[in-house]
């Protein structure tokens, strides 16, 4: 679909993390992602948006629909959110605990995007 926003997972040198995330999304094990709220990428997403799921090479791997976007403090991350991200809470905290050269504070606002695979 021309003009559809791209939702990229992975980057060169990620050690395969992006591909593992894509596989978890395609298998239905990952239905959310999060980042610092100040991160401008994907800041304009809203429920109902359709996105192309894209790998680090720019290949479209599927289509997603945004179910919701929320902003919440990093310290409020819990097992339910970790499960939606396809990891344990400890893994989620380790993955997100450091951004832009510094540790994330518990009171720092994070943007959580919940999504689902669109039917082909």
Phi and psi restraints in degrees (range 20) as a CNS / XPLOR table:
assign (resid 1 and name C) (resid 2 and name N)
       (resid 2 and name CA) (resid 2 and name C) 1.0 -64.1 20.0 2
assign (resid 2 and name N) (resid 2 and name CA)
       (resid 2 and name C) (resid 3 and name N) 1.0 137.9 20.0 2
assign (resid 2 and name C) (resid 3 and name N)
       (resid 3 and name CA) (resid 3 and name C) 1.0 82.8 20.0 2
assign (resid 3 and name N) (resid 3 and name CA)
       (resid 3 and name C) (resid 4 and name N) 1.0 0.1 20.0 2
assign (resid 3 and name C) (resid 4 and name N)
       (resid 4 and name CA) (resid 4 and name C) 1.0 -71.6 20.0 2
assign (resid 4 and name N) (resid 4 and name CA)
       (resid 4 and name C) (resid 5 and name N) 1.0 137.4 20.0 2
assign (resid 4 and name C) (resid 5 and name N)
       (resid 5 and name CA) (resid 5 and name C) 1.0 -65.9 20.0 2
assign (resid 5 and name N) (resid 5 and name CA)
       (resid 5 and name C) (resid 6 and name N) 1.0 144.0 20.0 2
assign (resid 5 and name C) (resid 6 and name N)
       (resid 6 and name CA) (resid 6 and name C) 1.0 -98.2 20.0 2
assign (resid 6 and name N) (resid 6 and name CA)
       (resid 6 and name C) (resid 7 and name N) 1.0 138.5 20.0 2
assign (resid 6 and name C) (resid 7 and name N)
       (resid 7 and name CA) (resid 7 and name C) 1.0 -118.5 20.0 2
assign (resid 7 and name N) (resid 7 and name CA)
       (resid 7 and name C) (resid 8 and name N) 1.0 100.3 20.0 2
assign (resid 7 and name C) (resid 8 and name N)
       (resid 8 and name CA) (resid 8 and name C) 1.0 -92.6 20.0 2
assign (resid 8 and name N) (resid 8 and name CA)
       (resid 8 and name C) (resid 9 and name N) 1.0 135.3 20.0 2
assign (resid 8 and name C) (resid 9 and name N)
       (resid 9 and name CA) (resid 9 and name C) 1.0 -122.8 20.0 2
assign (resid 9 and name N) (resid 9 and name CA)
       (resid 9 and name C) (resid 10 and name N) 1.0 125.0 20.0 2
assign (resid 9 and name C) (resid 10 and name N)
       (resid 10 and name CA) (resid 10 and name C) 1.0 105.3 20.0 2
assign (resid 10 and name N) (resid 10 and name CA)
       (resid 10 and name C) (resid 11 and name N) 1.0 160.3 20.0 2
assign (resid 10 and name C) (resid 11 and name N)
       (resid 11 and name CA) (resid 11 and name C) 1.0 -156.1 20.0 2
assign (resid 11 and name N) (resid 11 and name CA)
       (resid 11 and name C) (resid 12 and name N) 1.0 158.7 20.0 2
assign (resid 11 and name C) (resid 12 and name N)
       (resid 12 and name CA) (resid 12 and name C) 1.0 -64.0 20.0 2
assign (resid 12 and name N) (resid 12 and name CA)
       (resid 12 and name C) (resid 13 and name N) 1.0 131.6 20.0 2
assign (resid 12 and name C) (resid 13 and name N)
       (resid 13 and name CA) (resid 13 and name C) 1.0 87.4 20.0 2
assign (resid 13 and name N) (resid 13 and name CA)
       (resid 13 and name C) (resid 14 and name N) 1.0 13.7 20.0 2
assign (resid 13 and name C) (resid 14 and name N)
       (resid 14 and name CA) (resid 14 and name C) 1.0 -84.7 20.0 2
assign (resid 14 and name N) (resid 14 and name CA)
       (resid 14 and name C) (resid 15 and name N) 1.0 2.7 20.0 2
assign (resid 14 and name C) (resid 15 and name N)
       (resid 15 and name CA) (resid 15 and name C) 1.0 65.9 20.0 2
assign (resid 15 and name N) (resid 15 and name CA)
       (resid 15 and name C) (resid 16 and name N) 1.0 23.2 20.0 2
assign (resid 15 and name C) (resid 16 and name N)
       (resid 16 and name CA) (resid 16 and name C) 1.0 89.6 20.0 2
assign (resid 16 and name N) (resid 16 and name CA)
       (resid 16 and name C) (resid 17 and name N) 1.0 0.9 20.0 2
assign (resid 16 and name C) (resid 17 and name N)
       (resid 17 and name CA) (resid 17 and name C) 1.0 -58.5 20.0 2
assign (resid 17 and name N) (resid 17 and name CA)
       (resid 17 and name C) (resid 18 and name N) 1.0 -45.8 20.0 2
assign (resid 17 and name C) (resid 18 and name N)
       (resid 18 and name CA) (resid 18 and name C) 1.0 -58.5 20.0 2
assign (resid 18 and name N) (resid 18 and name CA)
       (resid 18 and name C) (resid 19 and name N) 1.0 -44.6 20.0 2
assign (resid 18 and name C) (resid 19 and name N)
       (resid 19 and name CA) (resid 19 and name C) 1.0 -65.3 20.0 2
assign (resid 19 and name N) (resid 19 and name CA)
       (resid 19 and name C) (resid 20 and name N) 1.0 -39.6 20.0 2
assign (resid 19 and name C) (resid 20 and name N)
       (resid 20 and name CA) (resid 20 and name C) 1.0 -62.6 20.0 2
assign (resid 20 and name N) (resid 20 and name CA)
       (resid 20 and name C) (resid 21 and name N) 1.0 -39.3 20.0 2
assign (resid 20 and name C) (resid 21 and name N)
       (resid 21 and name CA) (resid 21 and name C) 1.0 -65.6 20.0 2
assign (resid 21 and name N) (resid 21 and name CA)
       (resid 21 and name C) (resid 22 and name N) 1.0 -43.1 20.0 2
assign (resid 21 and name C) (resid 22 and name N)
       (resid 22 and name CA) (resid 22 and name C) 1.0 -61.3 20.0 2
assign (resid 22 and name N) (resid 22 and name CA)
       (resid 22 and name C) (resid 23 and name N) 1.0 -44.7 20.0 2
assign (resid 22 and name C) (resid 23 and name N)
       (resid 23 and name CA) (resid 23 and name C) 1.0 -61.9 20.0 2
assign (resid 23 and name N) (resid 23 and name CA)
       (resid 23 and name C) (resid 24 and name N) 1.0 -38.9 20.0 2
assign (resid 23 and name C) (resid 24 and name N)
       (resid 24 and name CA) (resid 24 and name C) 1.0 -65.9 20.0 2
assign (resid 24 and name N) (resid 24 and name CA)
       (resid 24 and name C) (resid 25 and name N) 1.0 -37.3 20.0 2
assign (resid 24 and name C) (resid 25 and name N)
       (resid 25 and name CA) (resid 25 and name C) 1.0 -65.7 20.0 2
assign (resid 25 and name N) (resid 25 and name CA)
       (resid 25 and name C) (resid 26 and name N) 1.0 -48.2 20.0 2
assign (resid 25 and name C) (resid 26 and name N)
       (resid 26 and name CA) (resid 26 and name C) 1.0 -63.4 20.0 2
assign (resid 26 and name N) (resid 26 and name CA)
       (resid 26 and name C) (resid 27 and name N) 1.0 -29.4 20.0 2
assign (resid 26 and name C) (resid 27 and name N)
       (resid 27 and name CA) (resid 27 and name C) 1.0 -86.5 20.0 2
assign (resid 27 and name N) (resid 27 and name CA)
       (resid 27 and name C) (resid 28 and name N) 1.0 -4.7 20.0 2
assign (resid 27 and name C) (resid 28 and name N)
       (resid 28 and name CA) (resid 28 and name C) 1.0 83.4 20.0 2
assign (resid 28 and name N) (resid 28 and name CA)
       (resid 28 and name C) (resid 29 and name N) 1.0 8.8 20.0 2
assign (resid 28 and name C) (resid 29 and name N)
       (resid 29 and name CA) (resid 29 and name C) 1.0 -86.7 20.0 2
assign (resid 29 and name N) (resid 29 and name CA)
       (resid 29 and name C) (resid 30 and name N) 1.0 -18.2 20.0 2
assign (resid 29 and name C) (resid 30 and name N)
       (resid 30 and name CA) (resid 30 and name C) 1.0 -121.5 20.0 2
assign (resid 30 and name N) (resid 30 and name CA)
       (resid 30 and name C) (resid 31 and name N) 1.0 117.0 20.0 2
assign (resid 30 and name C) (resid 31 and name N)
       (resid 31 and name CA) (resid 31 and name C) 1.0 -128.5 20.0 2
assign (resid 31 and name N) (resid 31 and name CA)
       (resid 31 and name C) (resid 32 and name N) 1.0 15.8 20.0 2
assign (resid 31 and name C) (resid 32 and name N)
       (resid 32 and name CA) (resid 32 and name C) 1.0 -155.4 20.0 2
assign (resid 32 and name N) (resid 32 and name CA)
       (resid 32 and name C) (resid 33 and name N) 1.0 158.5 20.0 2
assign (resid 32 and name C) (resid 33 and name N)
       (resid 33 and name CA) (resid 33 and name C) 1.0 -147.4 20.0 2
assign (resid 33 and name N) (resid 33 and name CA)
       (resid 33 and name C) (resid 34 and name N) 1.0 156.0 20.0 2
assign (resid 33 and name C) (resid 34 and name N)
       (resid 34 and name CA) (resid 34 and name C) 1.0 -142.3 20.0 2
assign (resid 34 and name N) (resid 34 and name CA)
       (resid 34 and name C) (resid 35 and name N) 1.0 157.2 20.0 2
assign (resid 34 and name C) (resid 35 and name N)
       (resid 35 and name CA) (resid 35 and name C) 1.0 -158.8 20.0 2
assign (resid 35 and name N) (resid 35 and name CA)
       (resid 35 and name C) (resid 36 and name N) 1.0 166.2 20.0 2
assign (resid 35 and name C) (resid 36 and name N)
       (resid 36 and name CA) (resid 36 and name C) 1.0 -56.1 20.0 2
assign (resid 36 and name N) (resid 36 and name CA)
       (resid 36 and name C) (resid 37 and name N) 1.0 139.2 20.0 2
assign (resid 36 and name C) (resid 37 and name N)
       (resid 37 and name CA) (resid 37 and name C) 1.0 -61.5 20.0 2
assign (resid 37 and name N) (resid 37 and name CA)
       (resid 37 and name C) (resid 38 and name N) 1.0 -25.9 20.0 2
assign (resid 37 and name C) (resid 38 and name N)
       (resid 38 and name CA) (resid 38 and name C) 1.0 -78.4 20.0 2
assign (resid 38 and name N) (resid 38 and name CA)
       (resid 38 and name C) (resid 39 and name N) 1.0 -10.6 20.0 2
assign (resid 38 and name C) (resid 39 and name N)
       (resid 39 and name CA) (resid 39 and name C) 1.0 -63.6 20.0 2
assign (resid 39 and name N) (resid 39 and name CA)
       (resid 39 and name C) (resid 40 and name N) 1.0 120.4 20.0 2
assign (resid 39 and name C) (resid 40 and name N)
       (resid 40 and name CA) (resid 40 and name C) 1.0 -72.1 20.0 2
assign (resid 40 and name N) (resid 40 and name CA)
       (resid 40 and name C) (resid 41 and name N) 1.0 -23.3 20.0 2
assign (resid 40 and name C) (resid 41 and name N)
       (resid 41 and name CA) (resid 41 and name C) 1.0 -67.5 20.0 2
assign (resid 41 and name N) (resid 41 and name CA)
       (resid 41 and name C) (resid 42 and name N) 1.0 129.3 20.0 2
assign (resid 41 and name C) (resid 42 and name N)
       (resid 42 and name CA) (resid 42 and name C) 1.0 68.0 20.0 2
assign (resid 42 and name N) (resid 42 and name CA)
       (resid 42 and name C) (resid 43 and name N) 1.0 15.5 20.0 2
assign (resid 42 and name C) (resid 43 and name N)
       (resid 43 and name CA) (resid 43 and name C) 1.0 -68.1 20.0 2
assign (resid 43 and name N) (resid 43 and name CA)
       (resid 43 and name C) (resid 44 and name N) 1.0 -20.2 20.0 2
assign (resid 43 and name C) (resid 44 and name N)
       (resid 44 and name CA) (resid 44 and name C) 1.0 -94.6 20.0 2
assign (resid 44 and name N) (resid 44 and name CA)
       (resid 44 and name C) (resid 45 and name N) 1.0 5.8 20.0 2
assign (resid 44 and name C) (resid 45 and name N)
       (resid 45 and name CA) (resid 45 and name C) 1.0 -67.9 20.0 2
assign (resid 45 and name N) (resid 45 and name CA)
       (resid 45 and name C) (resid 46 and name N) 1.0 148.0 20.0 2
assign (resid 45 and name C) (resid 46 and name N)
       (resid 46 and name CA) (resid 46 and name C) 1.0 -147.2 20.0 2
assign (resid 46 and name N) (resid 46 and name CA)
       (resid 46 and name C) (resid 47 and name N) 1.0 162.0 20.0 2
assign (resid 46 and name C) (resid 47 and name N)
       (resid 47 and name CA) (resid 47 and name C) 1.0 -54.6 20.0 2
assign (resid 47 and name N) (resid 47 and name CA)
       (resid 47 and name C) (resid 48 and name N) 1.0 137.0 20.0 2
assign (resid 47 and name C) (resid 48 and name N)
       (resid 48 and name CA) (resid 48 and name C) 1.0 95.8 20.0 2
assign (resid 48 and name N) (resid 48 and name CA)
       (resid 48 and name C) (resid 49 and name N) 1.0 -17.1 20.0 2
assign (resid 48 and name C) (resid 49 and name N)
       (resid 49 and name CA) (resid 49 and name C) 1.0 -62.2 20.0 2
assign (resid 49 and name N) (resid 49 and name CA)
       (resid 49 and name C) (resid 50 and name N) 1.0 139.9 20.0 2
assign (resid 49 and name C) (resid 50 and name N)
       (resid 50 and name CA) (resid 50 and name C) 1.0 -103.3 20.0 2
assign (resid 50 and name N) (resid 50 and name CA)
       (resid 50 and name C) (resid 51 and name N) 1.0 137.5 20.0 2
assign (resid 50 and name C) (resid 51 and name N)
       (resid 51 and name CA) (resid 51 and name C) 1.0 -131.4 20.0 2
assign (resid 51 and name N) (resid 51 and name CA)
       (resid 51 and name C) (resid 52 and name N) 1.0 146.6 20.0 2
assign (resid 51 and name C) (resid 52 and name N)
       (resid 52 and name CA) (resid 52 and name C) 1.0 -85.2 20.0 2
assign (resid 52 and name N) (resid 52 and name CA)
       (resid 52 and name C) (resid 53 and name N) 1.0 128.0 20.0 2
assign (resid 52 and name C) (resid 53 and name N)
       (resid 53 and name CA) (resid 53 and name C) 1.0 -82.5 20.0 2
assign (resid 53 and name N) (resid 53 and name CA)
       (resid 53 and name C) (resid 54 and name N) 1.0 115.7 20.0 2
assign (resid 53 and name C) (resid 54 and name N)
       (resid 54 and name CA) (resid 54 and name C) 1.0 -123.3 20.0 2
assign (resid 54 and name N) (resid 54 and name CA)
       (resid 54 and name C) (resid 55 and name N) 1.0 139.9 20.0 2
assign (resid 54 and name C) (resid 55 and name N)
       (resid 55 and name CA) (resid 55 and name C) 1.0 -90.2 20.0 2
assign (resid 55 and name N) (resid 55 and name CA)
       (resid 55 and name C) (resid 56 and name N) 1.0 -179.8 20.0 2
assign (resid 55 and name C) (resid 56 and name N)
       (resid 56 and name CA) (resid 56 and name C) 1.0 -66.1 20.0 2
assign (resid 56 and name N) (resid 56 and name CA)
       (resid 56 and name C) (resid 57 and name N) 1.0 -16.1 20.0 2
assign (resid 56 and name C) (resid 57 and name N)
       (resid 57 and name CA) (resid 57 and name C) 1.0 -89.3 20.0 2
assign (resid 57 and name N) (resid 57 and name CA)
       (resid 57 and name C) (resid 58 and name N) 1.0 -4.2 20.0 2
assign (resid 57 and name C) (resid 58 and name N)
       (resid 58 and name CA) (resid 58 and name C) 1.0 89.7 20.0 2
assign (resid 58 and name N) (resid 58 and name CA)
       (resid 58 and name C) (resid 59 and name N) 1.0 4.7 20.0 2
assign (resid 58 and name C) (resid 59 and name N)
       (resid 59 and name CA) (resid 59 and name C) 1.0 -79.7 20.0 2
assign (resid 59 and name N) (resid 59 and name CA)
       (resid 59 and name C) (resid 60 and name N) 1.0 133.0 20.0 2
assign (resid 59 and name C) (resid 60 and name N)
       (resid 60 and name CA) (resid 60 and name C) 1.0 -77.6 20.0 2
assign (resid 60 and name N) (resid 60 and name CA)
       (resid 60 and name C) (resid 61 and name N) 1.0 126.2 20.0 2
assign (resid 60 and name C) (resid 61 and name N)
       (resid 61 and name CA) (resid 61 and name C) 1.0 -110.5 20.0 2
assign (resid 61 and name N) (resid 61 and name CA)
       (resid 61 and name C) (resid 62 and name N) 1.0 -8.1 20.0 2
assign (resid 61 and name C) (resid 62 and name N)
       (resid 62 and name CA) (resid 62 and name C) 1.0 169.5 20.0 2
assign (resid 62 and name N) (resid 62 and name CA)
       (resid 62 and name C) (resid 63 and name N) 1.0 -173.4 20.0 2
assign (resid 62 and name C) (resid 63 and name N)
       (resid 63 and name CA) (resid 63 and name C) 1.0 -129.9 20.0 2
assign (resid 63 and name N) (resid 63 and name CA)
       (resid 63 and name C) (resid 64 and name N) 1.0 139.0 20.0 2
assign (resid 63 and name C) (resid 64 and name N)
       (resid 64 and name CA) (resid 64 and name C) 1.0 -119.2 20.0 2
assign (resid 64 and name N) (resid 64 and name CA)
       (resid 64 and name C) (resid 65 and name N) 1.0 155.4 20.0 2
assign (resid 64 and name C) (resid 65 and name N)
       (resid 65 and name CA) (resid 65 and name C) 1.0 -122.1 20.0 2
assign (resid 65 and name N) (resid 65 and name CA)
       (resid 65 and name C) (resid 66 and name N) 1.0 129.7 20.0 2
assign (resid 65 and name C) (resid 66 and name N)
       (resid 66 and name CA) (resid 66 and name C) 1.0 -75.2 20.0 2
assign (resid 66 and name N) (resid 66 and name CA)
       (resid 66 and name C) (resid 67 and name N) 1.0 123.7 20.0 2
assign (resid 66 and name C) (resid 67 and name N)
       (resid 67 and name CA) (resid 67 and name C) 1.0 -90.1 20.0 2
assign (resid 67 and name N) (resid 67 and name CA)
       (resid 67 and name C) (resid 68 and name N) 1.0 -25.1 20.0 2
assign (resid 67 and name C) (resid 68 and name N)
       (resid 68 and name CA) (resid 68 and name C) 1.0 176.8 20.0 2
assign (resid 68 and name N) (resid 68 and name CA)
       (resid 68 and name C) (resid 69 and name N) 1.0 158.5 20.0 2
assign (resid 68 and name C) (resid 69 and name N)
       (resid 69 and name CA) (resid 69 and name C) 1.0 -132.8 20.0 2
assign (resid 69 and name N) (resid 69 and name CA)
       (resid 69 and name C) (resid 70 and name N) 1.0 132.6 20.0 2
assign (resid 69 and name C) (resid 70 and name N)
       (resid 70 and name CA) (resid 70 and name C) 1.0 -136.0 20.0 2
assign (resid 70 and name N) (resid 70 and name CA)
       (resid 70 and name C) (resid 71 and name N) 1.0 154.1 20.0 2
assign (resid 70 and name C) (resid 71 and name N)
       (resid 71 and name CA) (resid 71 and name C) 1.0 -114.1 20.0 2
assign (resid 71 and name N) (resid 71 and name CA)
       (resid 71 and name C) (resid 72 and name N) 1.0 128.5 20.0 2
assign (resid 71 and name C) (resid 72 and name N)
       (resid 72 and name CA) (resid 72 and name C) 1.0 -149.0 20.0 2
assign (resid 72 and name N) (resid 72 and name CA)
       (resid 72 and name C) (resid 73 and name N) 1.0 155.8 20.0 2
assign (resid 72 and name C) (resid 73 and name N)
       (resid 73 and name CA) (resid 73 and name C) 1.0 -67.5 20.0 2
assign (resid 73 and name N) (resid 73 and name CA)
       (resid 73 and name C) (resid 74 and name N) 1.0 144.5 20.0 2
assign (resid 73 and name C) (resid 74 and name N)
       (resid 74 and name CA) (resid 74 and name C) 1.0 -54.5 20.0 2
assign (resid 74 and name N) (resid 74 and name CA)
       (resid 74 and name C) (resid 75 and name N) 1.0 -38.7 20.0 2
assign (resid 74 and name C) (resid 75 and name N)
       (resid 75 and name CA) (resid 75 and name C) 1.0 -65.7 20.0 2
assign (resid 75 and name N) (resid 75 and name CA)
       (resid 75 and name C) (resid 76 and name N) 1.0 -13.8 20.0 2
assign (resid 75 and name C) (resid 76 and name N)
       (resid 76 and name CA) (resid 76 and name C) 1.0 -91.9 20.0 2
assign (resid 76 and name N) (resid 76 and name CA)
       (resid 76 and name C) (resid 77 and name N) 1.0 -1.1 20.0 2
assign (resid 76 and name C) (resid 77 and name N)
       (resid 77 and name CA) (resid 77 and name C) 1.0 -60.9 20.0 2
assign (resid 77 and name N) (resid 77 and name CA)
       (resid 77 and name C) (resid 78 and name N) 1.0 137.5 20.0 2
assign (resid 77 and name C) (resid 78 and name N)
       (resid 78 and name CA) (resid 78 and name C) 1.0 -135.7 20.0 2
assign (resid 78 and name N) (resid 78 and name CA)
       (resid 78 and name C) (resid 79 and name N) 1.0 -178.6 20.0 2
assign (resid 78 and name C) (resid 79 and name N)
       (resid 79 and name CA) (resid 79 and name C) 1.0 -60.5 20.0 2
assign (resid 79 and name N) (resid 79 and name CA)
       (resid 79 and name C) (resid 80 and name N) 1.0 -36.9 20.0 2
assign (resid 79 and name C) (resid 80 and name N)
       (resid 80 and name CA) (resid 80 and name C) 1.0 -63.9 20.0 2
assign (resid 80 and name N) (resid 80 and name CA)
       (resid 80 and name C) (resid 81 and name N) 1.0 -43.7 20.0 2
assign (resid 80 and name C) (resid 81 and name N)
       (resid 81 and name CA) (resid 81 and name C) 1.0 -66.7 20.0 2
assign (resid 81 and name N) (resid 81 and name CA)
       (resid 81 and name C) (resid 82 and name N) 1.0 -43.2 20.0 2
assign (resid 81 and name C) (resid 82 and name N)
       (resid 82 and name CA) (resid 82 and name C) 1.0 -57.8 20.0 2
assign (resid 82 and name N) (resid 82 and name CA)
       (resid 82 and name C) (resid 83 and name N) 1.0 -43.3 20.0 2
assign (resid 82 and name C) (resid 83 and name N)
       (resid 83 and name CA) (resid 83 and name C) 1.0 -61.4 20.0 2
assign (resid 83 and name N) (resid 83 and name CA)
       (resid 83 and name C) (resid 84 and name N) 1.0 -40.8 20.0 2
assign (resid 83 and name C) (resid 84 and name N)
       (resid 84 and name CA) (resid 84 and name C) 1.0 -65.1 20.0 2
assign (resid 84 and name N) (resid 84 and name CA)
       (resid 84 and name C) (resid 85 and name N) 1.0 -28.9 20.0 2
assign (resid 84 and name C) (resid 85 and name N)
       (resid 85 and name CA) (resid 85 and name C) 1.0 -82.9 20.0 2
assign (resid 85 and name N) (resid 85 and name CA)
       (resid 85 and name C) (resid 86 and name N) 1.0 -6.4 20.0 2
assign (resid 85 and name C) (resid 86 and name N)
       (resid 86 and name CA) (resid 86 and name C) 1.0 82.7 20.0 2
assign (resid 86 and name N) (resid 86 and name CA)
       (resid 86 and name C) (resid 87 and name N) 1.0 20.9 20.0 2
assign (resid 86 and name C) (resid 87 and name N)
       (resid 87 and name CA) (resid 87 and name C) 1.0 -140.3 20.0 2
assign (resid 87 and name N) (resid 87 and name CA)
       (resid 87 and name C) (resid 88 and name N) 1.0 175.7 20.0 2
assign (resid 87 and name C) (resid 88 and name N)
       (resid 88 and name CA) (resid 88 and name C) 1.0 -82.0 20.0 2
assign (resid 88 and name N) (resid 88 and name CA)
       (resid 88 and name C) (resid 89 and name N) 1.0 165.1 20.0 2
assign (resid 88 and name C) (resid 89 and name N)
       (resid 89 and name CA) (resid 89 and name C) 1.0 -60.6 20.0 2
assign (resid 89 and name N) (resid 89 and name CA)
       (resid 89 and name C) (resid 90 and name N) 1.0 -41.3 20.0 2
assign (resid 89 and name C) (resid 90 and name N)
       (resid 90 and name CA) (resid 90 and name C) 1.0 -61.0 20.0 2
assign (resid 90 and name N) (resid 90 and name CA)
       (resid 90 and name C) (resid 91 and name N) 1.0 -42.4 20.0 2
assign (resid 90 and name C) (resid 91 and name N)
       (resid 91 and name CA) (resid 91 and name C) 1.0 -65.8 20.0 2
assign (resid 91 and name N) (resid 91 and name CA)
       (resid 91 and name C) (resid 92 and name N) 1.0 -39.8 20.0 2
assign (resid 91 and name C) (resid 92 and name N)
       (resid 92 and name CA) (resid 92 and name C) 1.0 -63.8 20.0 2
assign (resid 92 and name N) (resid 92 and name CA)
       (resid 92 and name C) (resid 93 and name N) 1.0 -45.0 20.0 2
assign (resid 92 and name C) (resid 93 and name N)
       (resid 93 and name CA) (resid 93 and name C) 1.0 -63.9 20.0 2
assign (resid 93 and name N) (resid 93 and name CA)
       (resid 93 and name C) (resid 94 and name N) 1.0 -38.7 20.0 2
assign (resid 93 and name C) (resid 94 and name N)
       (resid 94 and name CA) (resid 94 and name C) 1.0 -66.8 20.0 2
assign (resid 94 and name N) (resid 94 and name CA)
       (resid 94 and name C) (resid 95 and name N) 1.0 -41.8 20.0 2
assign (resid 94 and name C) (resid 95 and name N)
       (resid 95 and name CA) (resid 95 and name C) 1.0 -65.6 20.0 2
assign (resid 95 and name N) (resid 95 and name CA)
       (resid 95 and name C) (resid 96 and name N) 1.0 -39.0 20.0 2
assign (resid 95 and name C) (resid 96 and name N)
       (resid 96 and name CA) (resid 96 and name C) 1.0 -103.7 20.0 2
assign (resid 96 and name N) (resid 96 and name CA)
       (resid 96 and name C) (resid 97 and name N) 1.0 -4.1 20.0 2
assign (resid 96 and name C) (resid 97 and name N)
       (resid 97 and name CA) (resid 97 and name C) 1.0 -68.7 20.0 2
assign (resid 97 and name N) (resid 97 and name CA)
       (resid 97 and name C) (resid 98 and name N) 1.0 -7.6 20.0 2
assign (resid 97 and name C) (resid 98 and name N)
       (resid 98 and name CA) (resid 98 and name C) 1.0 -140.5 20.0 2
assign (resid 98 and name N) (resid 98 and name CA)
       (resid 98 and name C) (resid 99 and name N) 1.0 124.6 20.0 2
assign (resid 98 and name C) (resid 99 and name N)
       (resid 99 and name CA) (resid 99 and name C) 1.0 -145.7 20.0 2
assign (resid 99 and name N) (resid 99 and name CA)
       (resid 99 and name C) (resid 100 and name N) 1.0 141.3 20.0 2
assign (resid 99 and name C) (resid 100 and name N)
       (resid 100 and name CA) (resid 100 and name C) 1.0 52.8 20.0 2
assign (resid 100 and name N) (resid 100 and name CA)
       (resid 100 and name C) (resid 101 and name N) 1.0 41.7 20.0 2
assign (resid 100 and name C) (resid 101 and name N)
       (resid 101 and name CA) (resid 101 and name C) 1.0 79.6 20.0 2
assign (resid 101 and name N) (resid 101 and name CA)
       (resid 101 and name C) (resid 102 and name N) 1.0 13.6 20.0 2
assign (resid 101 and name C) (resid 102 and name N)
       (resid 102 and name CA) (resid 102 and name C) 1.0 -152.0 20.0 2
assign (resid 102 and name N) (resid 102 and name CA)
       (resid 102 and name C) (resid 103 and name N) 1.0 160.5 20.0 2
assign (resid 102 and name C) (resid 103 and name N)
       (resid 103 and name CA) (resid 103 and name C) 1.0 -72.7 20.0 2
assign (resid 103 and name N) (resid 103 and name CA)
       (resid 103 and name C) (resid 104 and name N) 1.0 142.2 20.0 2
assign (resid 103 and name C) (resid 104 and name N)
       (resid 104 and name CA) (resid 104 and name C) 1.0 -78.8 20.0 2
assign (resid 104 and name N) (resid 104 and name CA)
       (resid 104 and name C) (resid 105 and name N) 1.0 132.0 20.0 2
assign (resid 104 and name C) (resid 105 and name N)
       (resid 105 and name CA) (resid 105 and name C) 1.0 -82.8 20.0 2
assign (resid 105 and name N) (resid 105 and name CA)
       (resid 105 and name C) (resid 106 and name N) 1.0 153.0 20.0 2
assign (resid 105 and name C) (resid 106 and name N)
       (resid 106 and name CA) (resid 106 and name C) 1.0 -59.6 20.0 2
assign (resid 106 and name N) (resid 106 and name CA)
       (resid 106 and name C) (resid 107 and name N) 1.0 -30.5 20.0 2
assign (resid 106 and name C) (resid 107 and name N)
       (resid 107 and name CA) (resid 107 and name C) 1.0 -89.1 20.0 2
assign (resid 107 and name N) (resid 107 and name CA)
       (resid 107 and name C) (resid 108 and name N) 1.0 1.3 20.0 2
assign (resid 107 and name C) (resid 108 and name N)
       (resid 108 and name CA) (resid 108 and name C) 1.0 -73.9 20.0 2
assign (resid 108 and name N) (resid 108 and name CA)
       (resid 108 and name C) (resid 109 and name N) 1.0 134.8 20.0 2
assign (resid 108 and name C) (resid 109 and name N)
       (resid 109 and name CA) (resid 109 and name C) 1.0 -76.0 20.0 2
assign (resid 109 and name N) (resid 109 and name CA)
       (resid 109 and name C) (resid 110 and name N) 1.0 134.9 20.0 2
assign (resid 109 and name C) (resid 110 and name N)
       (resid 110 and name CA) (resid 110 and name C) 1.0 -122.5 20.0 2
assign (resid 110 and name N) (resid 110 and name CA)
       (resid 110 and name C) (resid 111 and name N) 1.0 146.2 20.0 2
assign (resid 110 and name C) (resid 111 and name N)
       (resid 111 and name CA) (resid 111 and name C) 1.0 -99.3 20.0 2
assign (resid 111 and name N) (resid 111 and name CA)
       (resid 111 and name C) (resid 112 and name N) 1.0 127.1 20.0 2
assign (resid 111 and name C) (resid 112 and name N)
       (resid 112 and name CA) (resid 112 and name C) 1.0 -112.2 20.0 2
assign (resid 112 and name N) (resid 112 and name CA)
       (resid 112 and name C) (resid 113 and name N) 1.0 124.4 20.0 2
assign (resid 112 and name C) (resid 113 and name N)
       (resid 113 and name CA) (resid 113 and name C) 1.0 -110.4 20.0 2
assign (resid 113 and name N) (resid 113 and name CA)
       (resid 113 and name C) (resid 114 and name N) 1.0 122.7 20.0 2
assign (resid 113 and name C) (resid 114 and name N)
       (resid 114 and name CA) (resid 114 and name C) 1.0 -104.5 20.0 2
assign (resid 114 and name N) (resid 114 and name CA)
       (resid 114 and name C) (resid 115 and name N) 1.0 138.7 20.0 2
assign (resid 114 and name C) (resid 115 and name N)
       (resid 115 and name CA) (resid 115 and name C) 1.0 -147.2 20.0 2
assign (resid 115 and name N) (resid 115 and name CA)
       (resid 115 and name C) (resid 116 and name N) 1.0 170.9 20.0 2
assign (resid 115 and name C) (resid 116 and name N)
       (resid 116 and name CA) (resid 116 and name C) 1.0 -143.4 20.0 2
assign (resid 116 and name N) (resid 116 and name CA)
       (resid 116 and name C) (resid 117 and name N) 1.0 158.4 20.0 2
assign (resid 116 and name C) (resid 117 and name N)
       (resid 117 and name CA) (resid 117 and name C) 1.0 -69.8 20.0 2
assign (resid 117 and name N) (resid 117 and name CA)
       (resid 117 and name C) (resid 118 and name N) 1.0 135.6 20.0 2
assign (resid 117 and name C) (resid 118 and name N)
       (resid 118 and name CA) (resid 118 and name C) 1.0 -79.9 20.0 2
assign (resid 118 and name N) (resid 118 and name CA)
       (resid 118 and name C) (resid 119 and name N) 1.0 149.9 20.0 2
assign (resid 118 and name C) (resid 119 and name N)
       (resid 119 and name CA) (resid 119 and name C) 1.0 -70.0 20.0 2
assign (resid 119 and name N) (resid 119 and name CA)
       (resid 119 and name C) (resid 120 and name N) 1.0 139.1 20.0 2
